[in-house]
């Protein structure tokens, strides 16, 4: 089996989860404490058509003694183009445009259609709905809990489908910026991502 094809479904799902959490960081703005509820966050997400962020991610894998660290860039262009570009430790790019997901590693490239993987498609469609400010579509895939206030808040996402590889996702933020994202898988592996929003020139 082609080594680039073997992990593609897991990579695609992690890509979807990463993008969902990252775009809360890219598009979140400011709100008063009284208005700091999920509908207010959805409204802010719907108001921005594009954005960029940088990331540093640590993956804690059970069979490894030390976390695996990577870093790179993320971007979104409405209505349906999402990109995660890893720069270190080795270049890798994931590009989602419409229904097509492209994975690039070195000189190798592979494309897949989301229609062939409905479990991934559901997550991706929830991302797109979120970017459009559609709270109902988000809640069809996740149990969503927003706690705290603009000065310090936590967004907890739990998949409604218990058969997914993800057990939970936690997003910690301060005002309009996400400071930390943690994704925990059902097998015990987890990842922690630090996000920095890239300001427009």
TARACOR-V482228 format. One record per residue. N is the residue number from 1. PSI is psi as a letter, one per 30 degrees, with the letter a starting at -180 (999 if undefined). OMEGA is omega in degrees with one decimal (none if undefined). Layout:
<<N:PSI:OMEGA> <N:PSI:OMEGA>>
This chain:
<<1:k:177.5> <2:k:-176.8> <3:f:178.9> <4:f:-178.5> <5:e:-172.5> <6:e:-177.3> <7:g:-168.1> <8:e:-178.7> <9:e:178.0> <10:e:178.9> <11:e:-178.7> <12:e:179.8> <13:e:177.7> <14:e:176.4> <15:e:179.3> <16:e:-179.6> <17:e:178.7> <18:e:-178.5> <19:e:179.1> <20:e:-178.7> <21:e:-177.7> <22:e:-175.3> <23:f:165.1> <24:e:178.8> <25:e:-174.9> <26:e:-170.6> <27:f:-179.0> <28:k:176.9> <29:b:180.0> <30:l:176.1> <31:l:177.9> <32:l:-179.2> <33:e:-177.9> <34:f:-177.6> <35:g:-171.7> <36:i:175.8> <37:l:-175.1> <38:e:177.8> <39:e:178.7> <40:e:178.5> <41:e:177.8> <42:e:179.6> <43:e:178.8> <44:e:179.9> <45:e:-175.7> <46:f:-172.1> <47:f:-175.2> <48:k:-174.8> <49:f:-177.6> <50:l:178.0> <51:l:-179.7> <52:l:177.0> <53:l:170.5> <54:l:-178.8> <55:l:167.1> <56:k:-174.3> <57:k:172.8> <58:k:178.4> <59:k:179.5> <60:j:-175.2> <61:k:-172.4> <62:e:-176.1> <63:f:-178.7> <64:k:-179.0> <65:f:-177.0> <66:l:177.8> <67:l:175.4> <68:k:-176.4> <69:k:175.8> <70:l:179.4> <71:l:-179.8> <72:b:-173.3> <73:l:174.7> <74:k:178.5> <75:l:177.6> <76:k:172.0> <77:k:-178.6> <78:k:5.7> <79:f:-168.0> <80:g:-177.9> <81:j:179.9> <82:k:-178.5> <83:k:171.2> <84:j:-177.3> <85:j:177.8> <86:k:-178.9> <87:e:179.2> <88:k:6.6> <89:f:175.5> <90:k:-177.3> <91:k:175.9> <92:k:-179.1> <93:k:173.1> <94:k:-178.3> <95:k:176.4> <96:k:177.8> <97:j:-175.8> <98:b:-179.2> <99:f:-172.1> <100:k:176.2> <101:k:179.7> <102:k:176.6> <103:k:179.4> <104:k:174.7> <105:j:-176.9> <106:b:-179.7> <107:f:-178.1> <108:k:-179.5> <109:k:177.9> <110:k:178.7> <111:k:175.6> <112:l:177.9> <113:k:179.7> <114:f:179.3> <115:f:179.2> <116:f:-177.3> <117:i:-174.4> <118:f:180.0> <119:e:175.6> <120:e:-178.5> <121:e:-179.4> <122:e:178.5> <123:e:-178.1> <124:e:179.8> <125:e:176.6> <126:e:176.2> <127:e:-178.4> <128:e:178.5> <129:e:179.6> <130:e:179.9> <131:f:176.0> <132:g:178.3> <133:g:-177.5> <134:j:-177.5> <135:e:-178.5> <136:e:179.4> <137:e:177.0> <138:e:-176.5> <139:f:172.4> <140:f:-178.2> <141:e:-173.8> <142:k:160.5> <143:k:-170.7> <144:k:177.6> <145:k:177.2> <146:j:-179.2> <147:l:175.5> <148:a:-177.1> <149:l:-178.6> <150:e:-178.5> <151:f:177.3> <152:j:-175.9> <153:l:179.8> <154:k:174.7> <155:j:-179.7> <156:k:179.5> <157:k:177.5> <158:k:-178.7> <159:k:178.7> <160:f:177.4> <161:j:-175.5> <162:f:-177.7> <163:f:179.6> <164:l:-178.6> <165:f:-176.9> <166:k:177.2> <167:e:179.5> <168:l:173.6> <169:k:-178.9> <170:k:-179.7> <171:j:179.0> <172:k:-178.1> <173:l:175.3> <174:j:-175.4> <175:b:-175.5> <176:g:-176.5> <177:k:171.9> <178:k:-179.2> <179:e:-176.7> <180:k:177.0> <181:k:178.2> <182:k:176.7> <183:k:-179.4> <184:k:178.8> <185:l:-178.3> <186:f:178.1> <187:g:178.1> <188:f:175.6> <189:l:179.4> <190:l:177.6> <191:k:176.4> <192:k:-177.6> <193:k:174.0> <194:k:-173.5> <195:k:172.8> <196:j:179.8> <197:k:176.6> <198:j:-178.2> <199:k:178.5> <200:k:-179.3> <201:999:none>>
